[in-house]
Every structure is written in C-alpha cells, then in structure tokens.
Amino acid sequence: MMKTAALPLTQEWDKTFPKSDKVNHSKVTFINRYGITLAADMYVPKDKTGKLPAIAVCGPFGAVKEQCSGLYAQTMAEQGFLAIAFDPSFTGESGGVPRYMASPDINTEDFMAAVDFLSLNDAVDPDRIGIIGICGWGGMALNTAALDTRIKATVASTMYDMTRVNAKGYFDSEDSEEARYQKKAAMCAQRLKDYANGTYQLGGGVADPLPEDAPDFVKDYYDYYKTARGYHPRSLNSNGGWNVIGCESFINQPILQYSNEIRSAVLVLHGDKAHSCYFGKDAYQDMLKDSRYTGNKELLLIPGASHTDLYDGGKNGAIPFDKLASFFTEHLK
C-alpha cells in the first residue's frame, strides 16, 4: 500500500487572506504516482452534510497554497464545495527533491493525484469532482482535463500556457529556431555550472527593487508578490524564484495537444486587460476547433481586469466567485 511521507506542516493560520468562519480548515497530504507527497489545505463547509462535490485548486506558477489558490478554495467551500488547495511537487510544503523544479508531466500528475485523494475521501462524491488552475496552473488544469476522465468541470483562471511562453517568449516574440537554440544552449551551460557547484542556481523571483521602466504587468506582479497584499515566505515568486533550469523541459514538451477532445465542462476566465489574455483566448479557440464537445465550453472575459486582479480580486473584487459557483453547481450535479 502506498504511504505518504511525513511532511513538516505549519499548523497556524499563515495565509495571505483572512480565515472564514463558515468553513472548517485542516492540513492533508496525498501522494502522486512518482512517490512525491503533496501538502494541501482542505476547506469543508460547516453547514453541509452527506457526500459533497469537491474541487482541487492550484496555482499560480511560483505561488503557494497560502496565496490565491487557498483563497479560491476557501471561497468555494463557502459556496458548499469541499475544496483543497495544494502545493505542487518540489515547492512550498510539498515534498520532492531537488527543490524548485517544474515539469509539465509531474505537475499534471499533481492535479491527477489530487483527484485520486478527493475520489477516495469519505466526505466526497467521486462523481462530482472539478479542478481550478490559476495562471500557469490554468494550462496544467486544461492539460489534466484532457487526460483525466474523472474530472467533470475545469476552470482555468488568468491562465498561462507555460510551454508556449518558454518556447516562444511573451507574445510569441521569440518564436524562432535561433531564439530557442540560444535558450537551450544557455540552460545546458547552466547545467554544467550547477553540476560542478553541487547546487542549483535560482533564477530570481519578481524583480526587487522594481525597475522604473518595468512593464505594467511586472509592476502588477510586484504589487502582489512583493507587498503585504500577497507576499509569502515560501512563495517562489515572492523570493528566489525557480531554478534557472527548473523549466527547461517546457521548451519542447508542449501541453494541450488534445484539448479539443475534452468532453467535460471548461470555463476559461480572464481579465480583458491582462497581458496574458491571449493565452486564454487561444486555449479556448483550440478547444473548440474540430471538437464534438463545444456546448459546455465557455470563455468569460472580465472587463478592465489585469492578470493579477484574478489572483485575489484586486481593488474591485474582479473574481466572479458567484459565476464559478454556478458553473460548478451545474456541471457537478
């Protein structure tokens, strides 16, 4: 029988959002198929009985469950769902060595392992499970939905396709063989430095201090990850970032190849002012192209919302939690 490894889990409330009095909170662990033990916060509505619909939440890419994935999970629990927010492999309180690595395969598996855990939880109806992926985990959520037939509904919020941005750069501005060659050569050189040093060089999180000429979306990231609004000591983006070679395999392992075969319901949620909005729009169109399953797919653009507004609502409460609740209620019947 598979057993989870013991993890040192923080028991006091250390989230970037206030604790709700409408849900019960606890720490849980589960194991993925690579033997990595994952840590999660579980939120259960206090006023519900019987087997509940359940939602697993992860993201953003480089964040931890104490940040916006926990906010999403707790809020969905307030809406009547059992919800977990988990740290991906190699990050936060989850296991996995070396630290601060990412993998399109392992991180997709992390979501599937969360579905395993929820499916076998006595408080959960295994036929009513959904997932929410935020930012880079929005792409992972869509990739998981294309692979895991147990998932009945998926939300991709303010999503990135991490394989696309690594291979082609922002706005596909580095989409050439030469640009990819230079990226790969630099990472191969870094591998030798890391091997010789016996440690992995961190790539750095969000720029601090913030350059005066930083693009607006970098300023938005700074405002979330580097201020009291969203800073967390275990967050990669708040601190030292991923390893320089942490995302190397994303360059030539594109995800979402069969997204138009997703039979279950999908809601793509994005701010129309987000620099990343093209990821959501294109992912939605790719799901529809030559698909027989278009009737339960939806793209919802939030007027005036930036990328990070959908992390915690921003100044104007931009996250449409009522819409998320109605979407999951409909498709997790």
Number of C-alpha atoms within 10 A of each C-alpha: 3 9 9 15 15 10 14 10 14 9 8 6 11 13 17 18 16 10 14 15 10 17 23 17 20 12 15 16 21 22 22 21 12 12 14 21 26 27 27 29 21 22 28 25 23 14 10 13 9 9 15 23 23 30 29 28 32 34 28 24 22 26 28 29 29 25 27 26 27 28 23 28 28 29 21 26 28 22 19 22 28 28 33 32 31 32 26 33 28 21 25 24 22 25 24 17 11 13 16 24 21 22 18 19 15 18 22 22 22 26 27 23 21 24 22 16 19 25 18 11 14 11 16 21 18 21 15 23 27 29 29 28 29 27 29 23 30 31 28 32 32 31 25 27 30 21 18 17 11 17 24 21 25 29 26 27 28 33 32 26 25 25 24 21 20 21 25 18 16 13 13 12 10 16 16 12 11 10 15 18 12 11 16 18 12 13 17 14 11 16 17 11 14 16 10 10 10 9 12 21 18 16 15 16 20 22 19 11 8 13 10 7 8 11 10 12 16 16 17 17 19 23 17 22 24 22 12 10 15 22 22 22 12 18 23 25 25 25 20 18 20 24 22 19 22 20 18 20 17 20 17 13 13 16 21 21 11 15 22 20 19 26 21 21 23 29 23 23 26 30 24 20 16 22 18 22 20 17 23 28 18 12 22 23 14 16 25 19 13 11 15 12 16 19 12 14 19 17 17 16 18 18 12 12 22 24 23 24 23 25 23 22 17 17 8 10 12 20 21 13 15 11 12 19 17 12 19 26 16 11 17 20 10
